[in-house]
């Protein structure tokens, strides 16, 4: 199933917040030699159902906790760190960099997004429009 990464697939208010967030986060990350890249925006319900099956029907780790993601409502964006150094060190771009994730989470919140890193089951790469 196709992964959609385009900010143009988000609804207009969420897209505005995401653009502002990515610009601010990438300014912050510049001295670290890192940048954020979008890994997913809009997600079809079929893809959401498919991801939900991992760790339940399909062997492997759970990839989502819900069948009703804000991605399917065009209200969420997932990001990761991109850097040649991250990949060369074989560090998964979602893991490590705890202090940077915390700072990125705060930047997202300051830009008007809800950060999944604050949830009971944290999802640090996930940012969504507030209810």
Backbone as CSV, one residue per row, in Angstrom:
resi,resn,N_x,N_y,N_z,CA_x,CA_y,CA_z,C_x,C_y,C_z
1,UNK,0.836,-1.180,0.000,0.000,0.000,0.000,0.879,1.241,0.000
2,UNK,0.483,2.193,-0.766,1.287,3.399,-0.938,1.344,4.221,0.348
3,UNK,2.531,4.738,0.623,2.732,5.670,1.726,2.669,7.063,1.132
4,UNK,1.806,7.887,1.684,1.620,9.252,1.190,2.380,10.202,2.113
5,UNK,3.278,10.996,1.522,4.128,11.910,2.289,3.863,13.381,1.994
6,UNK,3.013,13.661,1.052,2.795,15.036,0.612,1.983,15.836,1.626
7,UNK,2.498,17.010,1.964,1.741,17.916,2.836,0.475,18.404,2.148
8,UNK,0.464,18.379,0.825,-0.721,18.806,0.079,-1.917,17.886,0.323
9,UNK,-1.667,16.684,0.863,-2.756,15.756,1.154,-3.405,16.020,2.516
10,UNK,-2.839,16.936,3.293,-3.430,17.312,4.575,-4.542,18.329,4.356
11,UNK,-5.462,18.425,5.317,-6.453,19.495,5.199,-5.743,20.832,5.406
12,UNK,-6.334,21.902,4.918,-5.651,23.209,4.894,-5.150,23.679,6.247
13,UNK,-5.981,23.643,7.320,-5.463,24.118,8.611,-4.282,23.283,9.120
14,UNK,-4.354,21.971,8.953,-3.262,21.117,9.415,-2.017,21.338,8.570
15,UNK,-2.188,21.522,7.277,-1.044,21.779,6.401,-0.325,23.056,6.829
16,UNK,-1.073,24.116,7.128,-0.449,25.373,7.561,0.377,25.163,8.830
17,UNK,-0.186,24.420,9.796,0.535,24.156,11.036,1.776,23.300,10.778
18,UNK,1.646,22.300,9.921,2.764,21.400,9.622,3.891,22.142,8.918
19,UNK,3.566,23.006,7.985,4.594,23.783,7.271,5.346,24.666,8.264
20,UNK,4.617,25.328,9.132,5.244,26.198,10.135,6.129,25.375,11.081
21,UNK,5.611,24.234,11.515,6.359,23.352,12.408,7.649,22.850,11.762
22,UNK,7.565,22.353,10.546,8.753,21.808,9.875,9.816,22.879,9.667
23,UNK,9.403,24.080,9.307,10.370,25.167,9.117,11.065,25.498,10.436
24,UNK,10.299,25.628,11.521,10.884,25.954,12.823,11.776,24.821,13.328
25,UNK,11.322,23.590,13.188,12.104,22.444,13.656,13.410,22.324,12.882
26,UNK,13.351,22.537,11.590,14.569,22.403,10.786,15.550,23.548,11.036
27,UNK,15.054,24.729,11.365,15.966,25.812,11.783,16.681,25.405,13.076
28,UNK,15.922,24.840,14.007,16.490,24.399,15.280,17.534,23.285,15.076
29,UNK,17.259,22.356,14.179,18.125,21.189,13.982,19.366,21.465,13.140
30,UNK,19.391,22.587,12.440,20.506,22.895,11.540,21.878,22.747,12.200
31,UNK,22.103,23.300,13.400,23.426,23.162,14.018,23.806,21.714,14.365
32,UNK,22.818,20.840,14.451,23.069,19.436,14.776,23.339,18.590,13.529
33,UNK,23.234,19.201,12.367,23.426,18.456,11.131,22.279,17.504,10.836
34,UNK,21.133,17.790,11.408,19.941,16.963,11.218,18.841,17.787,10.582
35,UNK,17.876,17.107,10.051,16.650,17.769,9.600,15.517,16.771,9.750
36,UNK,14.315,17.297,9.802,13.132,16.441,9.841,12.625,16.241,8.423
37,UNK,12.219,15.039,8.139,11.552,14.742,6.877,10.217,14.094,7.202
38,UNK,9.275,14.290,6.319,7.944,13.709,6.477,7.983,12.255,6.031
39,UNK,7.471,11.378,6.863,7.397,9.966,6.499,5.986,9.539,6.127
40,UNK,4.978,10.295,6.591,3.603,9.981,6.192,2.674,11.114,6.600
41,UNK,1.712,11.382,5.724,0.661,12.358,6.037,-0.682,11.628,5.974
42,UNK,-1.404,11.812,4.890,-2.700,11.136,4.738,-2.494,9.632,4.622
43,UNK,-3.381,8.887,5.261,-3.341,7.424,5.216,-4.747,6.927,4.883
44,UNK,-4.844,6.125,3.849,-6.157,5.569,3.516,-6.617,4.643,4.638
45,UNK,-7.913,4.427,4.731,-8.422,3.509,5.747,-7.915,2.101,5.493
46,UNK,-7.766,1.725,4.230,-7.230,0.391,3.913,-5.811,0.243,4.459
47,UNK,-4.986,1.277,4.306,-3.617,1.208,4.840,-3.643,1.178,6.366
48,UNK,-4.522,1.966,6.976,-4.627,1.967,8.437,-5.004,0.577,8.941
49,UNK,-5.963,-0.047,8.295,-6.370,-1.400,8.690,-5.206,-2.379,8.538
50,UNK,-4.452,-2.240,7.455,-3.294,-3.092,7.205,-2.250,-2.914,8.308
51,UNK,-1.928,-1.679,8.666,-0.942,-1.425,9.713,-1.411,-1.968,11.059
52,UNK,-2.708,-1.874,11.317,-3.261,-2.360,12.578,-3.091,-3.875,12.715
53,UNK,-3.068,-4.592,11.611,-2.958,-6.047,11.658,-1.589,-6.536,12.143
54,UNK,-0.537,-5.695,12.017,0.790,-6.113,12.472,0.778,-6.316,13.983
55,UNK,1.333,-7.451,14.400,1.375,-7.788,15.821,0.074,-8.378,16.322
56,UNK,-0.913,-8.445,15.454,-2.198,-9.035,15.816,-2.526,-10.204,14.890
57,UNK,-2.577,-9.931,13.599,-2.865,-10.943,12.590,-1.595,-11.295,11.822
58,UNK,-0.792,-10.263,11.530,0.471,-10.433,10.821,1.590,-10.452,11.863
59,UNK,2.492,-11.443,11.804,3.590,-11.475,12.775,4.442,-10.200,12.704
60,UNK,4.935,-9.781,13.855,5.784,-8.601,13.939,5.338,-7.684,15.056
61,UNK,6.043,-6.569,15.173,5.697,-5.598,16.213,4.451,-4.823,15.806
62,UNK,3.704,-4.377,16.798,2.528,-3.547,16.518,2.991,-2.236,15.908
63,UNK,2.305,-1.809,14.875,2.670,-0.569,14.186,1.691,0.561,14.461
64,UNK,0.522,0.225,14.970,-0.456,1.244,15.342,-1.340,0.672,16.433
65,UNK,-1.940,1.557,17.203,-2.786,1.140,18.309,-4.259,1.322,17.992
66,UNK,-4.551,1.845,16.827,-5.939,2.181,16.533,-6.273,1.932,15.072
67,UNK,-7.553,1.758,14.824,-8.037,1.689,13.439,-8.612,3.043,13.006
68,UNK,-8.678,3.974,13.943,-9.269,5.285,13.638,-8.226,6.386,13.820
69,UNK,-7.203,6.360,13.009,-6.107,7.310,13.094,-6.496,8.674,12.545
70,UNK,-5.882,9.698,13.103,-6.070,11.055,12.571,-5.442,11.188,11.185
71,UNK,-4.554,10.268,10.823,-4.011,10.264,9.467,-5.119,10.079,8.442
72,UNK,-6.121,9.266,8.755,-7.198,9.005,7.800,-8.113,10.220,7.647
73,UNK,-8.007,11.158,8.565,-8.805,12.389,8.505,-7.996,13.558,7.933
74,UNK,-6.777,13.253,7.452,-5.877,14.260,6.869,-5.445,15.305,7.897
75,UNK,-5.328,14.861,9.141,-5.039,15.738,10.263,-3.713,15.452,10.955
76,UNK,-2.858,14.570,10.384,-1.648,14.171,11.099,-0.468,14.031,10.148
77,UNK,0.712,14.214,10.740,1.966,14.059,9.992,2.949,13.299,10.873
78,UNK,3.644,12.344,10.267,4.728,11.635,10.938,6.040,12.115,10.338
79,UNK,7.056,12.242,11.194,8.359,12.745,10.764,9.466,11.853,11.318
80,UNK,10.651,12.007,10.776,11.838,11.375,11.352,13.038,12.257,11.054
81,UNK,14.118,11.987,11.771,15.365,12.691,11.521,16.008,12.131,10.268
82,UNK,16.537,12.998,9.450,17.278,12.577,8.267,18.671,13.161,8.359
83,UNK,19.644,12.295,8.213,21.033,12.712,8.231,21.866,11.526,7.788
84,UNK,22.858,11.790,6.997,23.763,10.718,6.595,24.402,10.082,7.829
85,UNK,24.703,10.892,8.843,25.336,10.363,10.054,24.413,9.391,10.774
86,UNK,23.125,9.703,10.835,22.163,8.813,11.491,22.152,7.471,10.789
87,UNK,22.081,7.494,9.465,22.003,6.233,8.719,23.321,5.475,8.763
88,UNK,24.456,6.182,8.694,25.754,5.504,8.723,25.989,4.797,10.057
89,UNK,25.478,5.370,11.137,25.637,4.754,12.457,24.600,3.654,12.683
90,UNK,23.766,3.408,11.679,22.737,2.372,11.762,21.780,2.639,12.917
91,UNK,21.487,3.898,13.165,20.514,4.291,14.185,19.185,4.506,13.488
92,UNK,18.165,3.812,13.947,16.841,4.011,13.353,16.435,5.463,13.576
93,UNK,15.940,6.143,12.544,15.669,7.582,12.668,14.556,7.949,13.639
94,UNK,13.800,6.962,14.155,12.789,7.261,15.168,13.354,7.131,16.579
95,UNK,14.478,6.460,16.730,15.015,6.143,18.043,16.230,6.997,18.362
96,UNK,16.556,7.048,19.639,17.697,7.851,20.073,17.365,9.335,20.024
97,UNK,18.336,10.138,20.256,18.160,11.603,20.200,17.032,12.068,21.127
98,UNK,16.931,11.486,22.324,15.807,11.789,23.214,15.640,13.283,23.479
99,UNK,16.750,13.968,23.753,16.646,15.401,24.061,16.215,16.200,22.835
100,UNK,16.617,15.754,21.646,16.176,16.450,20.439,14.698,16.200,20.171
101,UNK,14.240,14.960,20.394,12.804,14.695,20.221,11.976,15.564,21.163
102,UNK,12.437,15.707,22.397,11.708,16.540,23.357,11.629,17.980,22.849
103,UNK,12.743,18.503,22.353,12.751,19.872,21.822,11.852,19.986,20.597
104,UNK,11.888,18.986,19.724,11.033,18.999,18.530,9.563,18.946,18.941
105,UNK,9.267,18.137,19.957,7.891,18.065,20.453,7.394,19.412,20.942
106,UNK,8.243,20.108,21.677,7.874,21.446,22.176,7.666,22.405,21.004
107,UNK,8.524,22.341,20.008,8.363,23.211,18.830,7.025,22.919,18.157
108,UNK,6.687,21.641,17.987,5.398,21.285,17.394,4.239,21.839,18.196
109,UNK,4.328,21.723,19.511,3.260,22.253,20.376,3.175,23.772,20.272
110,UNK,4.310,24.446,20.207,4.316,25.905,20.066,3.706,26.336,18.734
111,UNK,3.792,25.449,17.743,3.213,25.751,16.428,1.737,25.375,16.356
112,UNK,1.179,24.862,17.447,-0.251,24.575,17.492,-0.628,23.125,17.248
113,UNK,0.374,22.225,17.245,0.095,20.807,17.022,0.111,20.043,18.339
114,UNK,-0.586,18.929,18.367,-0.496,17.996,19.484,0.624,17.016,19.156
115,UNK,1.476,16.727,20.140,2.608,15.835,19.928,2.327,14.473,20.550
116,UNK,2.486,13.434,19.746,2.268,12.077,20.225,3.262,11.634,21.282
117,UNK,4.347,12.337,21.446,5.333,12.004,22.476,4.827,12.203,23.885
118,UNK,3.706,12.879,24.052,3.132,13.116,25.383,2.081,12.063,25.756
119,UNK,1.778,11.181,24.862,0.726,10.197,25.116,1.197,9.110,26.076
120,UNK,0.230,8.385,26.673,0.555,7.268,27.569,1.419,6.232,26.863
121,UNK,1.113,5.971,25.609,1.974,5.146,24.753,2.597,6.116,23.759
122,UNK,3.784,6.640,24.059,4.363,7.709,23.241,4.571,7.307,21.779
123,UNK,4.307,8.273,20.921,4.513,8.134,19.474,5.237,9.404,19.036
124,UNK,6.551,9.459,19.319,7.316,10.689,19.125,7.290,11.239,17.708
125,UNK,7.249,10.417,16.668,7.248,10.980,15.315,5.907,11.589,14.892
126,UNK,4.866,11.447,15.706,3.500,11.813,15.302,3.113,13.203,15.825
127,UNK,2.610,14.021,14.909,2.072,15.343,15.236,0.726,15.459,14.566
128,UNK,-0.252,16.029,15.269,-1.590,16.151,14.689,-2.243,17.447,15.124
129,UNK,-3.247,17.838,14.361,-4.014,19.027,14.720,-4.709,18.770,16.050
130,UNK,-4.800,19.803,16.866,-5.506,19.669,18.141,-7.005,19.565,17.886
131,UNK,-7.683,18.857,18.781,-9.154,18.739,18.651,-9.818,20.084,18.784
